[in-house]
Amino acid sequence: MSRSAIFAKVRAGLKVGPGADAARRAGAEARLAGGGSRLMPDRGRVGTVERIALFKSFLAAQGSDLVETGDAAELPQAIAEYLIARELPLRVRTGSDPLFARLPWAEVRGLARDMGRARADDTAGVSRAVAGVAETGTLVLASGPDNPTTLALLPETHIVVVRRDAIVGNYEEAMELAERELGTSALPHTLNLVTGASRTGDIGGRIVMGAHGPRRLAVILLGGN
């Protein structure tokens, strides 16, 4: 039996008459274009203060480190102080994100900055997140030269900068924010969702950090209170 004959029998069984396909397609396209409200957990549907507090609480529960800074120019110093406190080398690698390009890295004594995709001997990678999701404490990272995915995988320490005004309630809002910033015609190859540092409980039922990625995650919350 031919393909057309099969579909004809299906239509007959559904009692779909001539022209109904076009009407159904138009109805489906109208629903997609119109959007409409989605089911979203109440946990993330809160005001700005509560949303930031919720995001921080999930970071703490994950064992992630939190650093807060007001102005972008303070980022290199904040990163250096974090590395010193953790007794880590004063060396980081970033991508070509415009935010990092205009920072005064050279003004911080002893801090070295490399650029490009991560290498095996890198100890700390620095990325910028497009958004943070309050309902789970998740960071949304766009892949590409600005923020290479390897920075979130190879170095043992991953430092992620996210703007305070980019902390949203839920994943739907995070996707909308990513589309506004990146443009729907130039979305990256992947959007990586990072929730805490790499860990596994598969080895003898014990939590092991850094099993398949960084063993340490630091989130720098950028912007005024």
FENMORA-V162765 format. One record per backbone hydrogen bond with DSSP energy under -0.5 kcal/mol. NH is the residue of the N-H (numbers start at 1). CO is the residue of the C=O. If there is no record, write none. Layout:
# FENMORA-V162765
nh=NH co=CO
nh=NH co=CO
This chain:
# FENMORA-V162765
nh=6 co=2
nh=7 co=3
nh=8 co=4
nh=9 co=5
nh=10 co=6
nh=11 co=7
nh=12 co=8
nh=13 co=9
nh=14 co=10
nh=15 co=11
nh=15 co=12
nh=16 co=11
nh=17 co=15
nh=20 co=17
nh=23 co=19
nh=24 co=20
nh=25 co=21
nh=26 co=22
nh=27 co=23
nh=28 co=24
nh=29 co=25
nh=30 co=26
nh=31 co=27
nh=32 co=28
nh=33 co=29
nh=34 co=30
nh=35 co=31
nh=36 co=34
nh=40 co=38
nh=44 co=41
nh=45 co=42
nh=46 co=44
nh=51 co=47
nh=52 co=48
nh=53 co=49
nh=54 co=50
nh=55 co=51
nh=56 co=52
nh=57 co=53
nh=58 co=54
nh=59 co=55
nh=60 co=56
nh=61 co=57
nh=62 co=58
nh=63 co=59
nh=63 co=60
nh=64 co=59
nh=65 co=217
nh=67 co=219
nh=69 co=221
nh=74 co=71
nh=75 co=72
nh=78 co=74
nh=79 co=75
nh=80 co=76
nh=81 co=77
nh=82 co=78
nh=83 co=79
nh=84 co=80
nh=85 co=81
nh=86 co=82
nh=87 co=84
nh=88 co=83
nh=91 co=89
nh=92 co=112
nh=93 co=124
nh=94 co=114
nh=95 co=126
nh=96 co=145
nh=97 co=146
nh=100 co=97
nh=101 co=97
nh=102 co=98
nh=103 co=100
nh=105 co=103
nh=107 co=104
nh=108 co=105
nh=109 co=107
nh=111 co=108
nh=112 co=90
nh=112 co=110
nh=114 co=92
nh=116 co=94
nh=122 co=119
nh=125 co=157
nh=126 co=93
nh=127 co=159
nh=129 co=161
nh=130 co=140
nh=131 co=140
nh=132 co=166
nh=133 co=138
nh=134 co=132
nh=134 co=168
nh=135 co=169
nh=136 co=133
nh=137 co=133
nh=138 co=133
nh=139 co=194
nh=140 co=131
nh=141 co=139
nh=141 co=192
nh=143 co=190
nh=147 co=144
nh=148 co=145
nh=151 co=148
nh=152 co=149
nh=153 co=150
nh=154 co=150
nh=157 co=123
nh=158 co=216
nh=159 co=125
nh=159 co=157
nh=160 co=158
nh=160 co=218
nh=161 co=127
nh=162 co=220
nh=164 co=222
nh=166 co=163
nh=167 co=164
nh=168 co=132
nh=168 co=166
nh=174 co=170
nh=175 co=171
nh=176 co=172
nh=177 co=173
nh=178 co=174
nh=179 co=175
nh=180 co=176
nh=181 co=177
nh=182 co=178
nh=183 co=179
nh=186 co=183
nh=187 co=184
nh=192 co=141
nh=192 co=190
nh=194 co=139
nh=194 co=192
nh=195 co=193
nh=196 co=194
nh=198 co=214
nh=200 co=208
nh=203 co=206
nh=204 co=202
nh=205 co=201
nh=206 co=203
nh=208 co=200
nh=210 co=198
nh=210 co=214
nh=211 co=208
nh=214 co=152
nh=215 co=156
nh=216 co=156
nh=218 co=158
nh=219 co=65
nh=220 co=160
nh=220 co=218
nh=221 co=67
nh=221 co=219
nh=222 co=162
nh=222 co=220
nh=223 co=69
